[in-house]
Amino acid sequence: MDSSLISTLLRDLDNIVREIHTIYEASFKNYSLQKGQFAYITRICENEGINLADLSFRLKVDKTTTTKAVQKLIVSGLINKVQDVTDKRVWHLFPTAKTRELYSQIIAEKNRVLELCFAGFSNKERAAFGSLVTKMSANIAEEWKKTIHRDKE
């Protein structure tokens, strides 16, 4: 059995993601955001009223991780949760005014980092890369869904 990688692409993508997250965490340190909280903030601001299950799905994390992260954001005064009027088991998440201000700064930083990543790329290369990543995401999505459902069994 051959135990060598056929490509280092996923390793390279992992490294890029870690580098980007390190930059984000340094940028958002002044806002007392903990590791990865900016991802929750952006999704909640972009989907006001989202519930925990949908937020978990969008972020590709388990519900326990989402619950802990959201609880920290609530304690920090960055997120409000409102109980659903028809299903008392469901909670909807909303950004506070402070978070809406922070959101615009997060997006500005994400756009800045995106420009760094694409330095030297033509518009055609950017579009091609976006299409390829979208295709890769679609390719792996079904296996990811099977995996998360298998973990629940």
C-alpha positions in Angstrom: 0.0 0.0 0.0 1.4 3.4 -1.0 1.4 5.8 2.0 2.4 9.0 0.2 0.0 11.8 -0.5 -1.1 12.2 -4.1 -1.2 16.0 -3.5 -0.3 18.4 -0.8 -3.2 20.6 -1.8 -5.3 20.0 1.4 -2.3 20.5 3.6 -1.6 23.8 1.8 -5.3 24.8 2.2 -5.1 23.9 5.9 -2.0 26.1 6.3 -3.6 29.0 4.5 -6.7 28.8 6.7 -4.5 28.8 9.8 -2.5 31.7 8.6 -5.6 33.7 7.8 -7.2 32.9 11.2 -4.0 34.0 12.9 -4.2 37.4 11.1 -7.9 37.7 12.0 -7.3 36.9 15.7 -4.5 39.5 15.9 -6.7 42.1 14.2 -9.7 41.4 16.4 -7.8 41.1 19.7 -8.6 44.7 20.6 -12.3 43.8 20.6 -11.9 41.0 23.1 -13.0 38.4 20.6 -11.9 34.9 21.4 -10.6 32.4 18.8 -13.0 32.0 15.9 -15.8 34.2 17.3 -15.6 36.5 14.3 -17.0 33.7 12.2 -20.1 33.4 14.4 -20.6 37.2 14.4 -20.5 37.4 10.6 -23.0 34.6 10.1 -25.4 36.0 12.8 -25.2 39.5 11.3 -25.7 38.2 7.8 -28.6 36.0 8.9 -30.4 37.8 11.7 -32.7 35.5 13.6 -30.8 32.3 12.6 -31.2 29.4 15.0 -28.4 27.3 16.5 -28.9 24.3 14.2 -28.7 26.5 11.1 -25.7 28.4 12.4 -23.9 25.1 13.1 -24.6 23.8 9.6 -23.4 27.0 8.0 -20.2 27.0 10.0 -19.7 23.3 9.6 -19.3 22.7 13.4 -21.3 20.6 15.8 -24.2 22.1 17.8 -22.3 21.8 21.2 -19.4 23.9 19.8 -21.9 26.5 18.5 -23.8 26.5 21.8 -20.7 27.3 23.8 -19.5 29.9 21.4 -22.9 31.7 21.3 -23.2 31.6 25.1 -19.8 33.4 25.3 -21.0 36.0 22.8 -24.2 36.5 24.8 -22.2 37.0 28.1 -20.0 39.5 26.2 -23.1 41.5 25.2 -22.5 40.8 21.5 -25.5 38.6 20.7 -29.1 38.4 21.9 -31.2 35.2 21.8 -35.0 35.3 21.5 -37.1 32.2 22.0 -39.3 31.1 19.1 -43.0 32.0 19.6 -44.3 28.7 18.3 -41.5 26.2 19.2 -40.1 26.9 22.7 -37.1 24.6 22.0 -35.8 27.0 19.3 -33.8 30.2 20.0 -33.1 32.9 17.4 -29.9 34.8 17.4 -29.6 38.6 16.8 -26.6 40.9 16.8 -26.5 43.8 19.2 -25.9 47.4 18.0 -22.3 47.0 19.2 -22.0 43.9 17.1 -23.3 45.5 14.0 -20.6 48.1 14.3 -18.0 45.4 14.8 -19.3 43.5 11.8 -18.4 46.2 9.4 -14.9 46.2 10.8 -14.7 42.4 10.5 -15.8 42.6 6.8 -13.3 45.3 6.1 -10.5 43.1 7.5 -11.7 40.1 5.6 -11.7 42.1 2.4 -8.2 43.3 3.2 -6.9 39.8 3.8 -8.7 38.5 0.6 -6.9 41.1 -1.4 -3.6 39.9 0.1 -4.4 36.3 -0.8 -5.2 37.3 -4.4 -2.2 39.6 -4.9 -0.9 39.0 -8.4 -4.0 37.1 -9.6 -5.9 38.3 -12.7 -9.6 38.7 -12.6 -9.9 35.5 -14.6 -7.7 33.6 -12.2 -9.8 34.9 -9.2 -13.0 33.7 -10.9 -11.5 30.3 -11.8 -10.2 29.8 -8.3 -13.7 30.7 -6.9 -15.3 28.2 -9.3 -12.9 25.5 -8.4 -13.3 26.0 -4.6 -17.1 25.9 -5.0 -16.8 22.7 -7.0 -14.6 21.1 -4.3 -17.0 22.2 -1.6 -19.9 20.6 -3.5 -17.8 17.4 -4.0 -17.1 17.0 -0.3 -20.5 18.2 1.0 -22.3 14.8 0.7 -19.6 12.9 2.6 -19.6 15.6 5.3 -23.3 15.3 5.7 -23.1 11.5 6.0 -20.3 11.8 8.5 -22.2 14.2 10.8 -25.3 12.0 10.6 -23.3 8.9 11.4 -21.9 10.6 14.5 -25.5 11.1 15.7 -26.3 7.4 15.5 
